Amino acid sequence: MIKKLFVILFLIFNTGLVAAQERMAGDSADITSYSRGIRYNKVSYKQESKAFMAKKRAIISMLAKRNSPLLTSTDTFIQMCTDNKLDCYLLPSIAGLESSFGQFIAPSTYNPFGWGGGYIEFSDWDEAIRTVGQGLKDNYIGEKGASIEQIGSKYAESKTWAVRVRSFMAQFRDEEEKQLNSSNFAIEL
């Protein structure tokens, strides 16, 4: 009961913060981003934050439904996907497959990803997310990118790893769609 109250308060508080940030930024906060010499389309802060807020809320919702201890690390998941240009649902989906979203791990490891056979220890969930996110980018995906199947062939011995990760990713996308279509998500400026 206390966990559910915490989750509800967490959702209410975070939604209010993003709504306030969006009201302050308005439509005038257009940006053009450059990364490794590639110019990306102009995107307003309001559009970008609404898209990321939907992803954040989808991750929060999925982790809350599964009573995941990773719930408090949602911002770290979002940060790693933006910093490393990863699909925002890749890391949480791997954690879902490898440890039921952090519920079944080797004692005191904070390792929900099965990283290093699941025995590499991290100081907390956030360190695990940052380390594995960077490790995926550097050692599995690289500059040219890689499919889930290519990642899976190096990451795990199971031939069904990629299919199961994709299944979790689809569940996150479905939840994102629900969040975007929810009347509670509409933010008036």
C-alpha positions as CSV (number, residue, x, y, z in Angstrom):
1,M,0.0,0.0,0.0
2,I,2.8,2.4,0.9
3,K,4.6,1.6,-2.4
4,K,1.5,2.4,-4.4
5,L,1.1,5.7,-2.6
6,F,4.7,6.5,-3.3
7,V,4.2,5.7,-7.0
8,I,1.1,7.9,-7.2
9,L,2.8,10.8,-5.5
10,F,5.9,10.3,-7.7
11,L,3.8,10.5,-10.9
12,I,1.9,13.5,-9.7
13,F,5.0,15.4,-8.7
14,N,7.0,14.7,-11.8
15,T,4.1,15.5,-14.2
16,G,3.7,18.9,-12.5
17,L,7.4,19.7,-12.9
18,V,7.4,18.9,-16.6
19,A,4.2,20.9,-17.1
20,A,5.8,23.9,-15.4
21,Q,9.0,23.6,-17.4
22,E,7.0,23.4,-20.6
23,R,5.0,26.5,-19.7
24,M,8.3,28.4,-19.1
25,A,9.9,27.3,-22.4
26,G,7.0,27.8,-24.7
27,D,7.2,27.6,-28.4
28,S,10.1,30.0,-28.6
29,A,12.7,27.5,-27.4
30,D,13.5,26.1,-30.9
31,I,16.9,24.3,-31.0
32,T,19.0,22.7,-33.6
33,S,21.2,19.9,-32.4
34,Y,24.4,18.7,-33.9
35,S,26.1,15.4,-33.1
36,R,29.2,14.1,-34.8
37,G,28.7,16.6,-37.6
38,I,25.1,15.5,-38.3
39,R,22.5,18.3,-38.2
40,Y,19.1,17.2,-36.8
41,N,15.8,18.9,-37.6
42,K,14.7,21.8,-35.5
43,V,12.6,20.6,-32.7
44,S,10.9,22.8,-30.1
45,Y,11.7,22.1,-26.4
46,K,8.0,21.7,-25.9
47,Q,7.7,19.0,-28.5
48,E,10.8,17.2,-27.3
49,S,9.9,17.3,-23.7
50,K,6.3,16.0,-24.4
51,A,7.8,13.0,-26.3
52,F,10.3,12.3,-23.5
53,M,7.7,12.8,-20.9
54,A,5.5,10.2,-22.6
55,K,8.5,7.8,-22.6
56,K,9.3,8.5,-19.0
57,R,5.7,8.0,-17.9
58,A,5.6,4.7,-19.9
59,I,8.7,3.5,-18.1
60,I,7.3,4.6,-14.7
61,S,4.0,2.9,-15.4
62,M,5.5,-0.4,-16.5
63,L,8.0,-0.5,-13.6
64,A,5.2,0.4,-11.1
65,K,3.0,-2.4,-12.4
66,R,5.8,-4.9,-11.8
67,N,6.7,-3.5,-8.3
68,S,10.2,-2.9,-9.7
69,P,13.0,-1.5,-7.5
70,L,14.2,0.3,-10.6
71,L,11.2,2.7,-10.4
72,T,13.3,5.4,-8.7
73,S,15.9,5.3,-11.6
74,T,13.5,6.3,-14.4
75,D,15.4,9.6,-15.0
76,T,18.7,7.7,-15.4
77,F,17.1,5.5,-18.0
78,I,15.9,8.6,-19.9
79,Q,19.3,10.3,-19.5
80,M,21.2,7.2,-20.9
81,C,18.9,6.9,-23.9
82,T,19.4,10.6,-24.8
83,D,23.1,10.7,-24.0
84,N,23.9,7.6,-26.0
85,K,21.1,7.8,-28.7
86,L,19.7,4.5,-27.5
87,D,16.1,3.4,-27.8
88,C,14.6,4.5,-24.4
89,Y,13.1,1.1,-23.9
90,L,16.2,-1.0,-24.6
91,L,17.8,-0.8,-21.2
92,P,14.5,-1.3,-19.2
93,S,13.6,-4.2,-21.5
94,I,16.9,-5.9,-21.0
95,A,16.4,-5.5,-17.2
96,G,12.9,-7.0,-17.6
97,L,14.2,-10.0,-19.4
98,E,17.4,-10.6,-17.3
99,S,16.0,-10.0,-13.8
100,S,12.2,-9.3,-13.9
101,F,13.0,-5.6,-13.7
102,G,15.5,-5.9,-10.9
103,Q,13.5,-8.3,-8.7
104,F,15.8,-11.3,-9.2
105,I,19.5,-10.4,-9.0
106,A,22.5,-11.8,-7.3
107,P,22.5,-10.4,-3.7
108,S,23.9,-6.9,-3.3
109,T,24.9,-6.5,-6.9
110,Y,22.3,-3.9,-8.1
111,N,22.8,-5.7,-11.5
112,P,19.4,-6.1,-13.2
113,F,21.0,-6.6,-16.7
114,G,22.9,-9.8,-16.2
115,W,26.0,-7.8,-17.0
116,G,29.1,-9.9,-16.6
117,G,26.9,-13.0,-16.0
118,G,25.0,-11.0,-13.4
119,Y,27.8,-11.0,-10.9
120,I,29.4,-7.6,-11.5
121,E,28.5,-5.4,-8.5
122,F,27.3,-1.8,-8.8
123,S,26.9,0.7,-5.9
124,D,23.2,1.4,-6.9
125,W,20.7,1.0,-9.7
126,D,21.8,4.3,-11.4
127,E,25.4,3.2,-11.6
128,A,24.3,0.0,-13.2
129,I,22.1,1.8,-15.8
130,R,24.9,4.3,-16.7
131,T,27.6,1.6,-16.9
132,V,25.5,-0.8,-19.0
133,G,24.1,2.0,-21.2
134,Q,27.6,3.2,-22.0
135,G,28.8,-0.4,-22.4
136,L,26.1,-1.2,-24.9
137,K,26.9,2.0,-26.9
138,D,30.7,1.4,-26.9
139,N,30.9,-2.4,-27.2
140,Y,27.7,-3.6,-28.9
141,I,26.2,-0.8,-30.9
142,G,29.1,1.5,-31.9
143,E,28.9,4.4,-34.3
144,K,27.1,2.4,-37.1
145,G,24.4,1.1,-34.9
146,A,23.2,-2.5,-34.4
147,S,20.0,-4.3,-34.4
148,I,18.6,-6.0,-31.3
149,E,19.5,-9.3,-32.9
150,Q,23.1,-8.3,-33.4
151,I,23.3,-7.1,-29.8
152,G,21.7,-10.3,-28.6
153,S,24.2,-12.5,-30.5
154,K,27.0,-11.0,-28.4
155,Y,25.1,-10.2,-25.2
156,A,23.5,-13.6,-24.5
157,E,23.7,-17.2,-25.4
158,S,20.0,-17.6,-25.8
159,K,18.8,-17.6,-29.4
160,T,15.4,-16.1,-28.2
161,W,17.0,-13.2,-26.3
162,A,16.3,-10.6,-29.0
163,V,12.7,-11.7,-29.5
164,R,12.0,-11.5,-25.8
165,V,13.7,-8.0,-25.5
166,R,11.6,-6.8,-28.5
167,S,8.5,-8.1,-26.7
168,F,9.2,-6.0,-23.7
169,M,10.0,-3.0,-25.9
170,A,6.7,-3.4,-27.6
171,Q,4.9,-3.4,-24.2
172,F,6.7,-0.1,-23.3
173,R,5.6,1.4,-26.7
174,D,2.0,0.3,-26.1
175,E,2.2,2.0,-22.7
176,E,3.6,5.1,-24.3
177,E,0.7,5.1,-26.7
178,K,-1.7,4.9,-23.8
179,Q,0.1,7.8,-22.1
180,L,-0.1,9.9,-25.2
181,N,-3.8,9.2,-25.7
182,S,-4.6,9.7,-22.1
183,S,-6.6,12.9,-21.2
184,N,-4.4,13.2,-18.1
185,F,-1.4,13.8,-20.3
186,A,-2.8,16.8,-22.1
187,I,-0.9,19.9,-20.9
188,E,-2.4,23.3,-21.6
189,L,0.1,26.1,-22.1
